[in-house]
Amino acid sequence: QVRLVESGGGLVQAGESLRLSCAASGLMFSTYAMNWYRQAPGKERELVAGITSTTNYADSVKGRFTISRDNAKNTVSLQMNNLKPEDTAVYYCNAAKKGIMLQYTYWGQGTQVTVSS
C-alpha cells in the first residue's frame, strides 16, 4: 500500500520556523513529483511547493520556504522560515506522476500548522 505520512506541524509565533517532513512508502519514490499543498479554513487547497529535479514555489512563500527531497530515504521536507499568521493551514504531502495512459496521485493525512501573531 502507498503511504505518505507527514510530521513536524505545530504552533509557533510569527517570525519563527518549522520543518515539515513526509515519509513515503509503497511507491517508486524517485519517479514521482513531490509536492506540499495547504488548505486553510474556508479556502481552497493550494500548491505551496513542488520538486522533481527542480523546484517551484507559490509567490506567497517564495524566499521563505524551501522544499527538498532525499530519494535514498524516500522523504520530502518543507523548511518554513519567517512564518506568518496567513501560513496557518493543514499542510498535505502529495506524490504525483503521469503514466502512458494513467495519472497517479497520492495524499498524506495532513499536519496542522498554526502561526499566532
SVG drawing of the C-alpha trace seen along z (x, -y; Angstrom):
<svg xmlns="http://www.w3.org/2000/svg" viewBox="-15 -39 35 41">
<polyline fill="none" stroke="black" stroke-width="0.4" points="0.0,0.0 1.2,-3.5 1.6,-5.6 2.6,-9.3 3.0,-10.3 3.6,-13.9 5.1,-15.2 6.5,-18.4 3.5,-20.6 2.7,-22.6 2.0,-26.0 4.5,-28.8 4.6,-32.6 5.0,-34.8 8.6,-35.0 9.5,-31.6 10.3,-28.5 9.1,-24.9 10.3,-22.0 7.7,-19.5 8.7,-16.1 6.9,-13.4 7.9,-9.8 6.8,-7.8 6.5,-4.0 5.0,-1.6 5.9,-3.6 8.9,-4.2 9.7,-7.4 12.2,-8.8 9.8,-8.6 7.2,-10.9 7.0,-14.6 6.6,-15.5 4.5,-18.5 3.3,-20.3 -0.2,-21.7 -2.1,-23.5 -5.7,-24.3 -6.9,-27.0 -10.5,-27.1 -12.8,-28.4 -10.1,-28.4 -9.3,-26.1 -6.4,-23.7 -3.3,-25.4 0.0,-24.2 2.8,-25.6 5.9,-24.0 6.9,-21.2 10.1,-19.3 11.2,-16.9 14.8,-17.7 13.9,-21.3 11.7,-23.3 8.8,-25.7 7.0,-27.8 3.9,-29.8 4.6,-33.5 3.3,-33.9 6.1,-31.6 9.0,-32.2 12.1,-33.3 10.7,-31.9 10.1,-28.2 12.5,-25.6 11.4,-22.2 13.9,-19.3 13.9,-15.6 16.1,-12.6 15.5,-9.8 17.6,-7.4 15.4,-7.9 12.1,-8.3 11.4,-11.6 10.5,-15.2 10.7,-18.1 9.5,-21.7 11.6,-24.2 9.4,-27.1 11.1,-30.3 9.7,-33.6 6.2,-32.2 3.2,-34.5 -0.3,-34.1 -1.6,-33.7 0.5,-30.5 -1.9,-28.8 -3.4,-25.8 -3.3,-22.0 -0.3,-21.0 -0.5,-17.9 2.2,-15.9 1.4,-14.8 3.0,-12.4 2.1,-12.6 3.1,-11.3 1.8,-10.7 2.0,-7.2 1.3,-6.4 -2.5,-6.0 -2.9,-6.8 -2.2,-9.5 -1.2,-8.6 -1.7,-10.8 -1.4,-10.0 -2.0,-12.1 -0.9,-12.1 -3.2,-12.7 -2.1,-16.3 -0.4,-18.1 -1.7,-21.3 0.5,-24.4 -0.8,-27.3 1.0,-30.7 0.0,-33.2 0.6,-36.9"/>
</svg>
